[in-house]
Amino acid sequence: MLALVDQEKFPLRPAVEVSYLTQDEQELLYDVMENNSFGPPSIEQAKKIREYGGRTDLTTSLIIDILSDKKPPPVKITLKKEYLSQYFPKDYTQQQMEEVILTLLKNWKSQQKGAKPNDHKS
């Protein structure tokens, strides 16, 4: 890996993060990069790899996940005004509706803490 840094094929800041890994972990990262056609990790990826290396055993699949930047898609929920209007007074603004919904969700969440998994009442 040091040769890659010397050849300017591995940016210095990510390389510094990777330098904190054990030699075995660095070799595993290098093998994953070579065998899976990954370039060097970004600074964020290198920090994440370093963090995992300090807490747990790094695995090939974990490194691949980090280098692939696998992120869950963001959750976006849209409720139509026509649907919500049956639950709110006609003069409520969007902000007022959001405040009520968030309050209800907070109350629901606190009630769920005491519930057992799959113990949902309809």
C-alpha positions in Angstrom: 0.0 0.0 0.0 2.9 2.3 0.7 4.0 1.8 -2.9 0.5 3.0 -4.0 0.9 6.1 -1.9 4.4 6.7 -3.3 3.0 6.4 -6.9 0.2 8.8 -5.9 -2.4 6.1 -6.6 -3.6 6.1 -2.9 -4.4 9.6 -1.4 -2.5 10.5 1.7 -5.3 11.2 4.1 -7.1 7.9 3.5 -3.7 6.1 3.7 -3.1 7.6 7.1 -6.4 6.2 8.4 -5.5 2.8 6.9 -2.1 2.9 8.5 -3.7 2.3 11.9 -4.9 -1.1 10.7 -2.9 -4.2 11.5 -0.7 -5.6 8.8 -3.2 -8.4 8.2 -6.1 -6.0 7.9 -4.1 -3.8 5.5 -3.3 -6.9 3.4 -7.0 -7.9 3.4 -8.0 -4.4 2.3 -5.3 -4.5 -0.5 -6.6 -7.9 -1.6 -10.2 -6.7 -1.7 -9.2 -3.6 -3.7 -7.2 -5.7 -6.2 -9.6 -8.6 -6.6 -12.7 -6.5 -6.8 -11.4 -3.6 -9.0 -11.9 -1.0 -6.2 -9.8 2.1 -6.1 -8.5 3.3 -2.9 -11.0 4.2 -0.2 -12.2 7.8 0.2 -11.4 9.4 3.5 -14.9 8.6 4.8 -14.5 5.0 3.8 -11.0 4.7 5.3 -12.3 6.1 8.6 -15.1 3.6 8.6 -12.7 0.7 7.8 -10.4 1.9 10.6 -13.3 2.1 13.0 -14.4 -1.4 12.3 -10.8 -2.6 12.5 -10.6 -1.3 16.0 -13.9 -2.9 17.1 -14.2 -6.1 15.3 -12.5 -8.4 12.8 -12.6 -7.0 9.4 -13.9 -9.3 6.8 -13.8 -9.3 3.0 -17.6 -8.8 2.8 -17.5 -5.9 5.3 -14.7 -4.1 3.3 -16.6 -4.7 0.1 -19.8 -3.2 1.6 -17.8 -0.1 2.8 -16.0 0.3 -0.5 -19.3 -0.1 -2.4 -20.9 2.6 -0.4 -23.9 0.5 0.2 -26.4 2.7 1.9 -30.0 2.0 2.5 -32.3 4.1 0.3 -33.7 7.1 2.2 -37.2 6.7 3.6 -39.7 9.1 2.2 -43.3 9.1 3.1 -45.9 11.3 1.5 -49.4 11.5 2.7 -52.0 13.1 0.4 -53.9 16.1 1.7 -57.2 14.5 0.8 -56.3 11.6 3.0 -55.2 13.7 6.0 -58.1 16.2 5.8 -60.5 13.7 7.3 -58.4 13.8 10.5 -57.7 17.5 10.9 -59.8 20.7 11.0 -60.0 22.5 7.7 -58.1 25.5 9.0 -55.0 23.5 10.1 -51.8 24.4 8.3 -49.3 21.8 7.0 -47.0 22.7 10.0 -49.8 22.1 12.5 -50.6 18.8 10.9 -46.9 17.8 11.0 -46.6 18.8 14.7 -49.7 16.6 15.6 -48.4 13.7 13.6 -44.9 13.9 15.2 -46.4 14.1 18.7 -48.6 11.0 18.0 -45.5 9.1 16.6 -43.5 10.1 19.7 -46.3 8.8 22.0 -46.6 5.6 19.9 -42.8 5.0 20.1 -42.7 5.4 23.9 -45.6 2.9 24.1 -43.8 0.4 21.9 -40.7 0.3 24.2 -42.8 -1.7 26.7 -44.3 -3.9 24.0 -42.9 -7.3 23.0 -41.8 -7.8 19.3 -44.8 -8.5 17.1 -47.1 -7.5 19.9 -49.1 -5.0 17.8 -52.7 -4.3 18.5 -54.8 -3.3 15.5 
